[in-house]
């Protein structure tokens, strides 16, 4: 029998799935027992127990979104006006700076809440929030240390999204410690103030069930070597470290002009890479830099739809994977909040570049089932997202009980399921469907999306509309 889904962790929850993608592969008739927000047991070949909630479609792990600037969601679709035949990331950034000047703390919370609801609907249950909007319009601290970070935490709590908060150190406008410009005033911290902010965030997030904290440098052009060294020496050695790097050719050339080395090479030589690092974008790499990332087990934080939107370039994913590189996906500026679109764009970019099909797959052995592009993309995004966001998502005992349920009524999925072809489900989802097929979403065992809807979606939507009107149209 189907039970009403509980809303607290006061009791165990039991769920039953006819098909589920476990760490070992697809399994049938799976019974999940969740205790205190984690998978206590996962049993295959079972019948639904009397107290089980029977899930309505194929069950998959959720993913971590490795890279988000929540406030930029309000810009989606607003920068698609050609004002210059040489429009680039840098002209887009000018518009972003103008919008930043209008945002209040309440605005940022409202934007982030709506964003996180939409991310949950897409199948993300953890987000790496690369948060650099710290101060008031004049660049002054708010009364409470970490006020703007608190707004991100509040948005995550209200929506039910797991948060990996990445407060950003941003001090300079260019390589070599150049003075910041007026448009960057709300972002700027000294090293000392950044460490105080980080401590405040650590206190706020202590013992939170679904939230994590990381270290973040905006970019090599925004910090100096002594700053990086001081921060890393004073903060936990277990936290993930995120940084924008090699997104644009101009950035690479500016780094060469300043140091005689490309950005990833400079970072490897002067600081050193490890599996703690998430190198966001890393679009423009030479062979030595690619090897530096892959041999260190750092994660490349890929944001395919944003990188396409900004005209950044195409990440060398085929070569990166041939060197056993690790990567995750993020929605960055949030022109798209679709896992499908991120993974498709990544794969299709490689096809367009190489003029060949089926570029990203597991070719390390002769098992044809591992040649499925959709399965490979999803697995890589899961593993890379876990590492970059310091979480353990996946249908495995002991992991946090986050999972998604796909819509079994979709014709492609329905045909696969009724034919017993579980192995075609991911390819059908990722390459055949344009509508959102994520029907239900659970975070730490609790349902946050039910039949495509979130409990707070209507009030959040109305508040978000008002912020768009105020900020974008001066209503």
N, C-alpha and C positions, 0 to 999 in steps of 0.2 A: 504494500500500500504506500501511497505517496504522502509524505508528512509535510506540515508547514515548516518552512526553514527557520531555524532559530536565529536570533539577533545578538546573542551574547556567547561568551565562551564558558558559561556556567556548567554546561553539560557536553558530553561527547556528541559529535554529529556523525551520522553514517550516511554515505552516498553510494549509489549503485550506478554503474555505467555499462552499457552493452558493448561499447568499444572505447578503449582508452589508450593513449600513447604514453606508455611507461618508458623509463630509461632504457629498458631492454628491447623496446619496440612495441608494436601494436598488440594489445591483449583483449580478449573477450570476457564479458561477464565479470566485471571487476568490482569488488566491494572495498570502499575506502572508509576507514575509521579515523576521524579527526579528533584530537584531544589537545586542548589549550592552543589551538591555532595551527597545529602541525599534524602531518600524517603519522598516525600511530601504527596503523597497519594497512597494507594493500594486498588483497588476495584475489587471485585470478580464478576463473572457472567456478564462480559462486552463483547463488540465487539471491535476489534481494531479500534482506531480512525484514521483519515486520516493522522495524523502526527506521528503515532506510528511506531516504529521499531518492527516488528514481529520476536520474538525469535524462533529458529529452533527446540527446544527440551525442555525437562523438566528443570525447573529453580530451583536451590537450593541456599541456602546461601553458601558463601565461608567460609573457616576456617582460623583461626590464627594458625600459626606454633609457638609453645611456646618456642622452644629451637633450636638455630642454632649457630654453629661455622663455619662461612662462609669459612674461609681459608682451613678447613679440607676437603672440597669437592675435592680438588686436590689429596687427598690420596685415594679416593675410588677405591678399587680393588688392591691397591699397597701393602697392608699388609697381603694378603692371601697366604703367603709363610711360611711354618713351619720351624722355625729355632731352636725351643726348644719344647720338648714334653710337657712342662708346659706353653706354650704361654698363655698370659692373657692380660688384659687391660694394665698392667704395661709394658710389652714388646712392645705393640702397642704404648704406650706413648713415648718410646725411639725413634721410627721412626718419630713420630710427631715432637719431639724436633729437629731432624735433618733437617726436611723439613722447619720448621719455620726459620731456620738460612738463608734460601735462598730467602725469600720473600721480595720484595720491596713494597712500598706503591702502585705503579701502578699495580703490580701483584695482590695485595689483592683486588683492585677495579675491575680488570678484572675477577677474580675468583668470586667475590660476584655478579657482574652483570650477569654473566652466570647462577650462582646459582639461583638468584632471578627470572630470566626469566623462568627457569625450574620449580621453585616453583609455579609461576603463572600458568604455563601450567598444573600443578597438581591440581589446585583449591585452593591453599593458596593465600590470598591477604594481610596478615599481618604476619610479622615474628619477633619473639623475638630474637634479635641478641645479644647473650651472648659474648661480645667482649672483649677479653683480650690480643690481639696482639697490644701493644701500642707503643713500642719504636724501635729504630734501632737495628742492629745486636749486637752492643756492649752494649745495654741497656740504651743508652742515649736518651733524649727527642729529637724529631724532632723540627725544628725551630718554627713551629706553634703548639700551645697547641691543642691536640686532632687531630693531622694530620691523624692518622690511623682511628679514628672514622669518620672523614670527608670523608674518602674513602668509608665507609659503607653507609653513607648518599648519596654520589654521585651515588653509585651503585643502591640504592633504587630509587632515582629520575630518573635515566636513564631508569630503567626497568619498573617503575610504581608501584613497590611493596610498600605497607604500611610497615613502619619500627617502631618497638618498640626497640629503642637502649638501650642496657643494658651494659654500660661501667663497667668493672669488677675491683674490688679491689682485688689484688693478691700480697701478701707481703712475704710469708714464704713457706717453702718446706714441713713442717710437723706440727703436733699439738704442741702447746706450743711455737710458734714463732721461729721455727727452721730456720736457715740461708738458703736462696734460693740457688739452685744450678745453674751452668753455663747455663744449657739448659733453664732455666726460666727467663733469663735476660731481654728478650723483654716484659715480662709480668708485671714486678714488679713496684709497686707504694708505696710510703709512704702514710699515711692517708691524710696528708696535700696536697700532689700533686694530690691525687685522687679527693679531693673536688674541686681543681682548674680545673681538667679535666671535672668534672661533670658540673661545672658552665659554662665552654666553650661549652659543648654539649647543655646545656639548652638554651644558647644564640642562638646557631646555629639553634635549632629546634623550637624556639619560634613562635607560631601561624602557624605552618605547618599544612596543611589540613589533612594529612594522617599519620604523624609521631608522635611518643610518646617517652617519656624518662622514664627509670626506674632506680632502684638502684640494684647493683649486687655485691655479694661476691662470689669469686670463690668456696670456700668450707671452712669448719671449719678448715681444716688443713692448709689453706693458709692465714687466718686472725686470729686476737686475739679478745677476748671479748671487750677490750677497743676500738679497731678499729671499731667494729660493732656499739658499743654504740655511739661513736663520729660521725660516718657517719649518723646514724639514727637521731641523735639530730640536725644535721646541714642541713639536706635536707628535702624536702617536705614530709609531712605525708600522702599525697594522692598517691604517686607513688607506683607501684608494686615493690616487692623485690624478687629477684631470687637468688638461691644458689644451687650448686651441693650438694647432701647429700645421704649417705648410698648406693652408687652405687655398691661398692665392699665389699666383706667380710673382706678384709684386712683393709679397711678404718674403718669399724665398730670395728674390734679388736684393731686397733691403738688408736681409740678414747676411748675405754674401758681401755686400758693400761694407757692412759694419764689422764683421768678424772674419771674413774670408772663408766661412763655412756655411753650409746649408743648415736650416733650423734643427732637424732631427739629429744631424751629425754633431752640431754644437751641444745639444742637450745630452747626447750620449757621452761626448768627450768631457764636458764640464761638470755634469751632475750625475749621470749614469742612469740607465733605464732598468726597470725590473717589472715583475708582473703586477706591481701596484699601480703602474701608470696606465691611464687611458688617454691616448693621443687622438684628439678629436679632429676629424677630417683626414689629416695626413695625406692629402690628395696628391701632392707633388713630391715624389720620392725618387732618388737615384738608387742604384742597386745596393750601395753600401748602407744607406739609410734603411732600406727595406730589410736587409739582413740584421741591422741593429735592433729593429723592432721585433722581428720574429725570433731571434735567438734569445732576447731578454724575456720573452713571453708576455710583453706588454700587449694591450688591446688597442686596436684601431677603432675609434668611435665613428662609424660611418653614418652619414645623414643624407641618403641619396636624393630625397625629394628637395630638400633645401639646397644641396649642392647643385642640383640641376636648375633650381629656380634662380640661384645667384650666378650661374654660369661659372662655377668654380673649376670644373674639369672632371675627369673620370679617374677614380681611384684604381690602381693596378691590382684589382682583386684576384685575377687569375694567377699572376706571378706571386702575389702575397700568399695565396693558399698553397701554391706549389712549394713554398718555403715553410709550410705549416703555421702560417700566421693566424692569430686570433682576432676576431672582430665582433662588434655588436652594432645594433642600429639605434638611432635616435631621431626624433622628429624636429629638433633644433628650433627653427623659426616657426614651425607648425603651419606651413602651407598645406600639409597633409597630416592627418592623424591615423593613417591606415597602415597596419603592418603589411598588408598585401601590397600596397603601393610602394612602400620602402623596399621590400624584398624584390618585387618585380623590377623596379627601377635599377637596383643594383645589378641584377642579372642581365637586364636588357641593355644597360650601358656597356657591359662587356661584349655582348653580341654585336652591338653597333660598331664598337671600336674594332673588333676582330673580324667582323663580317662572317661569323660562325655562330652556330646554335649551341645551347646547353653547355655553358662555360663553367659553371660552378657546381661541382658534384664531388663525391668521394671516389677517387680513382685509385686508392691505395691497395685494393685487392680486386679479385675477380668475381665478386658477388654482385650480380646485376641489380639486386634490390637497393644497393647503396649508390646506384647511379642516378637515382631520382633527384632532380634538381630541387624540388620543393622541400623534400625531407632534409636535404643537406643544408639549404638556406636556413630553415627553421631551427635545426639543431645548432648551427653555428651562432645564430642570433641569441639563442637561449644561453649557451655556454659563455659567450662573450659578455652578454648583458649581466649575467650572474657575477662574473669577475669584476666588471667595471663598477657595478652598483653594490658590491659587497653583500649579496644575498644568495640564497640557495633555492631557486625555483626549479620545478620539475616534479613529476609524479614519482617520488621516491620516499620511502619511509624515513622520517626524521626531518624532511624538508617542510618549510612553511606550506600550508595547505592552500596554495593559490592555483586556480585552474579555470579554464574556459570551456564552454559547451557550444559547439557549432550547431547551426540550424539544420536538422536532419530533413527538413522539408525541401531544401534546395534540390532541384532535379539532379545535378551532378553528384551531390553527396548521397541522395536517396538511392540512385542507381548503384553507386559504389557499395553502400551498406547492404542493400538487398542482394547484391551479387557476392557478398563476402569478400570484397576487394578493399580491405582496410588500407592496403598499401598505396592506393590511389587517392586517398582522401586529401592529403596535403597538397599534391599537385593540382587537384581539382579546385581546392579552396584558393590557392595562391595564383593560379593561372587561368581559371575559367570563369570566375565570378566577379561582377562589378559591385553588387550590393554587399553590405556588411552582413557576414554570416555568423558573427559572434553573438549568440543569443543570450547566454548567461555568463556571469563572471563572479568568481569567488575570491576573496582575499582573506587569508588566515582562517579559512573555513566558513566565512560569512558571506552571504550573497550580497553583492553590490549592484550588479546588473541583472534584472529579471525580465525575460521576454523583451530584450533590447532596451529596457528603460531603467532609469535611476530614480530613486525616491525623491531626490532633490532637483531633478532636471528642470522642472517648470519654473520654480522660483529662481533658480540659477540663471536660466535662459533670459528671463525678463530683466534681471539685474545687469546681465552682460550686455543686453541691447542698449540699456541706458548709458553704460560706460562707453560703448562704441560711439553712440551719438554725441556724447559730451566731448570725448577725446578726439575723435576723427572729424566730426562735423560741427563742433562748437555749438551744440544744441543747448 
